[in-house]
Amino acid sequence: MTAPILVFGWGNPARGDDALGPLFVERIEALKLPDIDCLTDFQLQVEHALDLAGRQLVLFVDASLATEPPFTLNPVAPARNTHFSSHALSPEAVLQVYAELHDQEPPATFQLAIRGKTFELGSGLSAAARSNLDAACDWAWNWLNTGSCQPFATK
Amino acid sequence: MTDLETAAHPERLRRVAIEPLSRVEGHGKVTLLLDEENRVQQARLHIVEFRGFEKFIEGRPFWEVPVMVQRLCGICPVSHHLAAAKAMDQIVGATLTPTAEKIRRLMHYGQILQSHALHFFHLASPDLLFGFDADAAQRNIVGLVARDPAIVRKGVLLRKFGQEIIRMTAGKRVHGTGAIPGGVNKALAAEERASLLKDIYDMIAWSREAIQLVRQLFERNLVQYRDFGRFDAHVLSLVRADGALDFYDGGLRARRVDGTTLFDHFDTDHYWEAIVEDVKPWSYMKFPFLRMLGSADAGWYRVGPLTRVTQCDFIPTPFAERERQDFLAFAEGAAAHATLGFHWARMIEMLHAAEAIKELLHDDDLVGRDLVTTGSRRERGVGVIEAPRGTLIHHYRVDENDQVIRANLIVSTTHNNQAMNEAIRAVARRYFDGREVTEGLLNHIEVAIRCFDPCLSCATHALGRMPLEIEIIGAGGTALGRATRDSNGRFAHP
């Protein structure tokens, strides 16, 4: 059964603050909230357009070097864009692929960008990123507002 | 020294750098050195990749390695998973059971299928169908889906099918644990087998259609496709004992530029007797070469789909073998020697993977119960596979406390380091107009690099970073100009 809300985080857990997306999803998943599916992957890819089918709301979550700390939330609209190697898609491009493949508007989608600092292979989460993650999870608890969960504990 | 790699008087040259920026490792940079007449005198591709990977592994218990190496690369984690597991089979002295080997092969074919589908339908076909000079904002998967949603849908479903095989055999969609030292930790469930069987015939049919699509592109643009980024190279790949194409196991075969055999069925356990890793002062990346040829300049080689398809004796599945023969015969070998022939060869391999998956799904060993074996403990293990992008070597030493004390990885993109340089030089010679770095030149360099499908965008991909930058620096070190391509594909001269 496809849940109406999808929380999808991506990043490499072995590369320091790149783990922010998967860690956020891990905390959401631990709450066992109803009506929410949680997915993670290394990076956003074309087949993830299929994961959006049947959703009412999608929350994409990734680490960011460009966003203001601790995090920003922005709506995402379908758009045609590209990357140098295209080994990963942008959130906008995934929505565009969804729209073209299904010939319909994609579900309402937001991008949660959590500020990261260090991304070296083998390093753990930085203190700044941990603090930003806590803030993002606190916000998410209110935003999702199911009334059945407790505030996130600091990991 | 190879042509155009190092100019005689670089201090007199103008420097053009094309640099894709990414957050951490896995980025590439192209520099072109021009003379006073603005002719390309020197061209180099720098790839900063996999630095520190060996240190990341050393000190870990050996049984953790097949799982943790998946975190080295977000593009091909299954390749590292399987190469490490093969090496650890040797550490535990195991000979795999039929079920274990077939489950691993199924996982590997699933990976080849999904990786090649992604590359062709997502990465390469926009270049090929829209043209190399097309606006980058159009020349991408989203532009393609608007033009031909049926093609994209098939590409997405092929990729999804391969990902499903990985999920079923590895246990999880990401960071699976399927392959373990000495075997696998699960066989295929009956319902999983039935589910895959239901769709496999579509996958075979769509793979055959993809080959015809590439063939038509070659037929329509024969001269351009034959000559684009063309260079001659020695070649290296695994082949099965009977000379067949084999992605999972075999011996090393190397052939010289003229097609003569340098060595055949070379034991991968002693790969270092055949391959030497050279270093160059201008690149972090190593330059492997064939030891028998004496030096990196004389002994560099090419790996990957084009090499595998052209130097195996046959492909052991019927449709793919027929396509291989057509490919070799096409226009008197024009495609088999073309850099763009990588795309055609990749689709033949995708068809072979689909056919091999079908054969395995009809094999009852896939649902067997004999999953793991052990034998006499050893200190050294070497695992070699043909990953989607080419030969992948994992080599470990493990101490009496079961800790990895030495690791050496030679990845596909490293094998192809010099070969990619050669392709870029060929493109630079042909398409640089002698005046400025245009988007057209950048597009053509991108097309050349994409033929090899290198892991330039490795494991991370932060929002808000500029993926491409071009810088022009004069002979005196003064910046003469700069051009960028932002994350939305927009080209600009700030």
Interface residues (C-beta under 8 A of the other chain):
Chain A: W10 G11 N12 P13 A14 R15 D18 L39 T40 D41 F42 Q43 L44 Q45 V46 E47 A49 L50 D62 A63 S64 L65 A66 T67 A79 R80 N81 T82 H83 F84 S85 S86 H87 A88 L89 S90 A93 Q96 V97 E100 L101 D103 Q111 A113 G116 F119 E120 L121 G122
Chain B: P20 R23 V24 E25 G52 F53 K55 F56 M68 R71 L72 G74 I75 P77 L118 F121 H122 L123 A136 A137 Q138 R139 N140 I141 V142 G143 V145 A146 P149 V152 R153 G155 V156 R159 K160 Q163 R173 V174 H175 E446 I449 R450 P454 C455 L456 S457 A459 T460 H461 A462 L463 G464 R465 P467 L468 R485 S487 N488 G489
